[in-house]
Amino acid sequence: MDQPLKSPAQRALQDAFHRLFEMSRTEPAATLELRLDRLKRLRAAVSENEARFEAVISADFGHRSATETLIAEIMMVLSEIKHAAKHLKRWMAPQRIPTTLQFAPAKNRLLPQPLGVVGIIAPWNYPLQLTLAPAVAALAAGNRVMIKPSELVPRFSALLREVIAQKFDAGEIVVTGIEEEIAKAFAALPFDHLLFTGSTRVGRLVAEAAGRNLTPVTLELGGKSPAIIDRSADLNQAAERIAYGKLLNAGQTCIAPDYALVPQASVQDFAGKLQGHMRRMFGTDPDNKDYTSVVSDRHYARLEGLVADAAAKGAAVMQAARPDDAAWKARRKFPPTVILGATPEMAVMQEEIFGPLLPVMGYTNAAEPIAYINAHDRPLALYWFGKDNAARDEVLARTVSGGVTVNDCLFHFAQINQPMGGVGASGTGAYHGEWGFRTLSKLKPVFYRSPFNRLADLYPPYGTKIARLEKLMRWMS
C-alpha cells in the first residue's frame, strides 16, 4: 500500500483510497441520520438523471432498449434504496443473543458496525444496477465506497462520476477512472471488502489480488445456468418464459438461461415454440427498439464463432436472420438463435454464452439433467419448469446453484428479501437487502458481564470450588 505507484492515475487512485481509509478509521461511525441522507442523495443522483443514464447506456451498447434500462436498472436501484431506507433502523439495532445458562445473568449483543472502505468493481452488462445496488448496501452499512466502472461503457462511467461528485464528498464515495492501469491497481488496494461482478476468469484474478491483503470478497460471477424442462411442463409456457429470460438485454445477463435440457421426444416441438416466441417478442427487424445490441464488435464476433463451431460439429441452427447480414451487423444486433443437437464438445457448451443463443439438449430420463449439471461447475442460476412437485424437489435437493426460479426465469434475482450470490465457480458471498447490509457490516459479538455472575469461581487458586463448578457445568452440558 505504501509502495510508490508509477503513473499519475495510479497515484490519484492511491491518494483517493488513503483519504477514504483514514476517514473510516478516525471519524465516528455514520449515524442512522447520515446513512439515510446518503441513501437519499443516491436516490436523487439516479432519479434526477434517469433520461441521461438511459441515453448514455444506449450509446455505449450501440442500442439499449429504453424499457430494459428502466425496468432492469433504474427501477431496481430505486427499489433497493427505498427498501434499505425503510428497514435501516431495524438493521442497525443491536441484536439480542441468548446467553449460555452457566454465564447468566449476563447478556449478549450483536453490534453491526461499518467495515470501513468497500471497493466495487462493476460490469458493463447492467452498469447502473450492478454498480449502485452494491453501493446501496455499502452505504446502508455505514461504509465509504470506491467504485471502478467498466471500460466497455465509457459514457456511462463518465456520467456516473459526474453525478456522484455532485451529490457526495470525496470522503464518502469515489468513482475512479476506467483505464487499464486503474483496473489492475484497484483490486490490489487493501479494501475492507471488495465486490466484483464479472466473468469467472477475471474473478479468479480479483480474488488472487485481494487475497494478498486478506481482503474478503463477494464475487458475483456467471457460468452456464441450465433450464430443465420436465415432462410435466407446459411446453408452450416454458418456451415463452425462457425466450424472455434468454433475450432480455440480448442475452447479456449473468443469470440468463444458458442452455435448455428438454425431453428428447419434445425437442423439436420446444424449439419451434421457442423460435416462435422469440419472433413474436422481437420480430425480425434489426431496427426493433425493444431488442438490444451486443456491446462490442469483439463480443459479436465471439458469438458468430460459437454458432459457426456448433454448425461445423453437426448442430442445427435456427435463426431469424444470418448474423453476417449487413443490416444486423451494422447495428450489432445478433439474431436470436436456437441451436439444436448441442453436444458437450462444442464451444457453445463449454463457455458462458452471454448472448442471444440457446443450445437445446435432449434427455431420455429424469436422472440425466441432474447428472449433467453435477458433472460441471455449479451454476449461478437454475430454472425448472413443470407441474410434478416430486420431480421439482428432486432437482432442488440434488443440485447446487446460486439461486433458482421455478416455472420462470430471472425473477429470483428481483426478490429483495432473498440473498443473491453464486457458489463455487459462479461466485462467493451474497448481497441484496438485509443480506447486503450484513455482508458489509462487522457483526461484533459483545458479552456484558453481570455483577451477580460467579465467573470469579474460575480464577485460581482452584481448590474445591472448581470441582463444584465442573459438576454444575457437566450437568448443564
Buried (B, 14 or more C-beta within 10 A) or exposed (E): EEEEBEEEBBEBBBEBBBBBBEBBEEEEBBEEEBBBEBBEBBBBBBEEBBEBBBBBBBBBBBBBBBEBBBEBBBBBBBBBBBBBBEBBEEBBEEEEEEBEEBBEEBBBBBBBBBBBBBBBBBBBBBBBBBBBBBBBBBBBBBBBBBBBBBBBBBBBBBBBBEBBBEBBEBBBBBBBBBBEBBBEBBBBBBBBBBBBBBBBEBBEBBBEBBEEBEBBBBBBBBBBBBBBBBBBBBBBBBBBBBBBBBBBBBBBBBBBBBBBBBBEEBBBBBBBBBBBBBEEBBBEEBEBEEBBBBBBEEBBEBBBEBBBBBEEBEBBBBBBBEBEBEEBBEBBBBBBBBBBBBEEEBBBBEBBBBBBBBBBBBBEEBEBBBEBBEEBBBBBBBBBBBEBEEBBEBBBEEBBBBBBBBBBBBBBBBEBEBBBBBBBBBBBBBBBBBBBBBBBBBEEEEEEEEEEBBEEEEEEEEEEBBEEBEEBEEEEE
